[in-house]
Amino acid sequence: MAISLKTAGTWARMVTDGGTVAIPGTPAAGDRMFLFGTWKTYTITVANPTNWTPIGTVFADGTDAAGNGTGSVAVMAWYRDWQSGDAAPAIDYSAAPTEGLWVIQLWTKAGGDTWGAPQTVTAAIAAADPFSATASATLDVPDASVVMCLIGLRDDSSTLARSATTAIEDDGSPDVTWNGNYVESPATHISSTTGFDMAADLGHRFVTTGADGVSLTTTGDPAAAESGSAKWVLQGLFVSDPKTATPDLVALTTATFAPTITLPILSTPPTATLTSVLFEPTVTATAHVTVTPDPVALTSSLLVPTVSTPVLATPDAVALSLSTFEPDVEAGAGTTATPDVVNLTSSLFAPTVTATDHQTATPDLVALSLSSFAPTVTATDHQVVTPGVKVLNLSTFEPSIVVFDPNQTVTPSPASLTLQAFAPLVTGDAFVNGAKAKFRPPHNIRVRPEAARLRVQTHPISVEIFDQDLADFTTLSDMGLI
């Protein structure tokens, strides 16, 4: 950061209302102008010139009425950043002063710097030769700044010597490291013997290393002991837009979370979804402090929970969110602030679930198998029958019915069948109309029982006989079955 005096300006005496103060040199965009004035009678006010900003308020070293070589002196300063087309500011007194001394200084800075807001303190100068004065308040003085000091004396002074090291100084508690000596600017003081007489001087001194809570001082050696007023103006710089710091983005790799769980029961942990976003902490820095962020370290690993049996355990999903790292840094005037880096650490999510009977288990993956349905059916007369697997087909039900007259065959109309009943093939003693058939070996009869629960119409069962000796029987009664 760099600040320098571009043009010192020229003192002008002005005791008429509406007079103007010349802008010195060749100002350019980014230059800052300072308007300094001192006058008496102290009760006269000066309106803020158009587009100029006051630095503090008007200060006077008492309430003494103006007279020849006497009377309290007012001191004041304003600033403005030069704009193309700016004209010399007009001084608007509330009444014609007995004395008024004015000057404009032109200051410049480096291209990457930004002007801070000027600060000010004041003091009354007691009559002495030489004199010294200490500001009535303290200032926080930033590094690489400049301190200007305006003094106004109640009487004229043909000479006004200023010390190179004490014309602008501090009282040492704390101490400022100054960059060079006091520079009087304009190069000489001004002294008026017209009217009620008055003198003024202005100069500056650069700062290398500042401090907080500084008490500024000033000294001078006029031709005779004089009293008056002093006004210090502190101007600092800071790096343009120090409130935004954007470090490198954090690189984060995400993978699907799918742990393997071995368990004899169903245990389905959810899949964790990991979302990465920019990390943006807010960092606040104090004046004269440099803050450098550390890199963000982020470690991600698989979640492998331990699940106990014999209960169903479903671990929660891990949720990790990252945000953009764009801290806001609030720094004082003339300071540089680089924010700290926040360390982000992620740890494994490994819950332990304890089941009953103090058992801990790592569940296996669940495998689901489908098998045939083969029920065991117990028949009458203490017989156990295991049917085969049934395949259900949907078809039209068209039974053939044989009547007792061997010359007639009846075919009923088709019936609509939705579901076929479960009718397994059973081999055993035959029952016809509730009576047990009587056979002698080796005769054997196979009976297809009627379907349970579904009848289209009543019809007799068909009986197939597998013995040639019975081929001549035409009815069941002929066979001795009923």
Helices and strands as residue ranges (DSSP letters): E 3-7, E 12-13, E 32-40, E 53-54, E 59-60, E 74-81, E 99-109, E 113-115, E 119-128, E 131-134, E 139-141, E 146-153, E 160-161, E 169-170, E 177-184, E 190-192, E 198-209, E 211-214, E 216-222, E 226-235, E 237-239, G 356-358, E 377-379, E 383-385, E 401-402, E 409-410, E 431-432, E 435-436, E 445-446, E 464-465, G 468-470
